[in-house]
Amino acid sequence: MASAGEVVTPVPGEPMGFSRVLVVDDEEALRHMLELLLRRERYTVLHAGSAEAAIELLGGQDVDVVLSDVRMPGMGGLALVEWVRANRPGLTTIVMSAFGSIELALEAMHAGAYDYIAKPFKQDEVVLTLRKAEERERLRRENHALREQLRDAAATTDWLGGMLIRSASMQQIARTVRKVAPFKTTVLVTGESGVGKELVSRAIHGSSPRASGPFVAVNCGAIPETLLESELFGHVRGAFTDATADKRGLFEEAKGGTLFLDEIGELPLALQVKLLRALQEEEVRRVGDVRSIKIDARVVTATSRDLAQMVDEGTFRQDLYYRLNVMPIEVPPLRERRDDIGPLVEHFIQALNRRLGTKVTAVDDEAFAQLLAYRWPGNVRELENTLEHAAVMAERGVLCPADLPDRVRLARVRAPGFTLALPEGDLSVKRAQRTLEREFILRALAQTDGNRTHAAKLLELSHRALLYKIKEFGLG
């Protein structure tokens, strides 16, 4: 057996990348037993006979996990755990003790230990605990690497007139915007609600020679049909009961600039005829007037409806559809361009901090993974509103899963009589089992009004095992 503090040579043929375990115990026989056990499981083993020797060894050796006894002469195992947390953050510690109790287990976890093993223990229990710690560390590193990649992506993200340019699809849209912007050609922007059709339209205006002119936006579905004609084309005094003065329409207001007609699919058929004439003749006639007025406005329209289908159904004029659809731009939903989520999150958080006075500095890994997993039926608009909710709810400078709305935090996979909370698109059986376990614990705690003793009985777990699970899942 090697002397205290000496690195034990890995077993022949051991693949690189296996965890390095530091065993700390004042009992030489136990250290020897653990050394043989862990080498058999293809770990590289270091060992120390005291907490002081362990600290000295940690100063010059790379270690993944510290497996330490609690009661030792001099500095105890809990003090070693606290030292590791203060001086080697991120290093996993697991404690062992023959004087086990619930209080000691909780004290160890409060000090920063990942888990607690009561002596005497089964050899499989030690290996299983290390495997769990190894898996947790792997996931933590993967999340960290993902966040770094997304931060790098955010750093190289461009914006065009408020429009994010990161994913391949948005880069293609940006190229189209730059190409069409110099011309007066009509553009039809399509896509689901909330994808950012108005931002694309504003980018067209901002990249055009008309950028110094007005950008006039109107939602065709938000104005009553009886008033929409007057809004678009204007009216003269006396044209109807409340027309006490002449009024310019939005086509005139947009002179030298861009008129953005959102939700053009909501335009009544009668007004579709007049809009077509305005586009073809470049003139409008105010309501109640007998003369036409020349206009100079570039028209960009947008819709979340299928205009081609509406043409087939007879609810949208075919000639107007062709006139509007000279240059179509389809904005894909957020779920199809997840590369954009990271930069959008960074952008919205900074904007919310300025607007609301919040002090959010980051999103933690688990919360960010949930943002990536969600399908975002409301697209970019829903993402922005979700982050506003989270920023208001956050109690620290870092957004956590608990700060997110339930609809985002848990994507639901439904089965008869039961709802299992799973991140959408995740087909890992291991993570599904963990999610099911967490769901059962939540239900048991809710059913017992938070009484953990009663909840443990419902779950057929020991009270200690339930406490471990509650800490592992971040439930208490």
C-alpha positions, 0 to 999 in steps of 0.5 A: 500500500502507498504511504499517506499522500502518495498518488496511486498509479492508475490500473493498467489500461485505464482510459483517461478522464476517469475521476480522481478520488481523494480518500481522507480517513485516519483509519489506515485499514479503511483507506486501504479497503477503499483504495482497492475498491475504487481502483477496481472501479477504474478510479485513480485514488489518492489518500490522506490520513488527516484533513491537514494532509488532505489540504496540503495534497490539494495544493499540488494535485488535481482531484475530482472528488474528496471522500472524507471521514467526519471524525478525525484527530485535529481538523474534522471532516466538516471543517475540511468540507468548508475549506474546500468550499471556500478554497476549491469551489466546484470540487465535490465532497462526500462525507462518511461517518460511523456516528450517523444521524439526520442532524449530522447529514444535514450539517454536512450538506449545509457545510457544502458536502454533496452527499453523506454515507453512513458507516458501515457501508456497502461497497456498492453504496460508495460506488453509486454515490461516486457515480452520481457525483460524477454524473452531476459534475458532467452535467454541470460542465456541459451546462457551463460549456453550453453557456460559454458557447452561447456567450460567444455567440452573443458576442458575435451577434449583429443587429439590423434596425433592432432585428437580431442576426444570429441564426442562419435563417435570420442571416438570410432574412438580413441579406434579403432586407439589405437587398430590397431596402433601397427599392420601393417594392412592396414587401409582405412579411409573414410568420407566426404571431410574436416572431418579430414581423414589425422589427423586420419591417422597421429594419427594411425602413431603417436600411432604406433611403427613406430612413429619415422619413416617418415609419407609420404602423397600423394594425388592420385588425385593431381598428373597427371597420367603420373607422379603418377607411378614414384612418388609412385614407383620411376624410374631409369635414362633413363626411360623416357625423363626427367629421368636424374637420379635415383629417389626413390619412396614414398614407399621407402621414407616411409621406417620404417614409414607410407605411406598415400595415400589420395583420393585412389579412384582417382588412375587409374586402371593401377596403381591399379594393381601395388599397389596391387602387392606392398601390397601383395609382399611388394616390388616395381619395379621402372619405367624402372628397371628390378629388384624389391626392398623390401619395409617396409612401413605401408600403410594407405589410405583414400577416400571421394568416395564410393569404393564399388560402384566404384567396382560395376561400374568397376572403382575400382578393387575388389581385391584391395578394399578388400586388403585396407579395412582390417580395415575400419574407417569412420569419421562422418561429423561435423554436426553429432558430434556437441559436437566437435564444441566448442573444435574445435573453442577454438583450432582453435582460439588459433592456429590462434592467434599464426599464424596470430598474431590476438588477439581473446579471445572469440566468443560471444553467438549469433555468437557461436549459428550460428556456432552451427546451420550451417551444415558445408558441408566442415566439420572441414576444413570449420570451420577452414577457417571460423574462420580465416575469422572471426579473420581477420575481427574482430575489437575487441577481441570477434568474433561477428556475423558480422565477420562471412561469410554470408553463415555461419551467415545465413542458408537459407530456400528458398520459391518462390520469397523470402528468409527467413534467419533462423538458420537451424534446428530451428523450433521456430515460435517466432524466425522465426517471429523475423527473418522475421521482421529483414529481412524486416528491412534490406531490407527496409534500403537497399532500402532507402540507410539507410534513417530510416524515409523512411524505417519506411514508407515502413515498416508501422512503426513509426520512434520511433518503427523502432529505437527500432527495429534497436537497438534490432536487433543490426543493427545500 
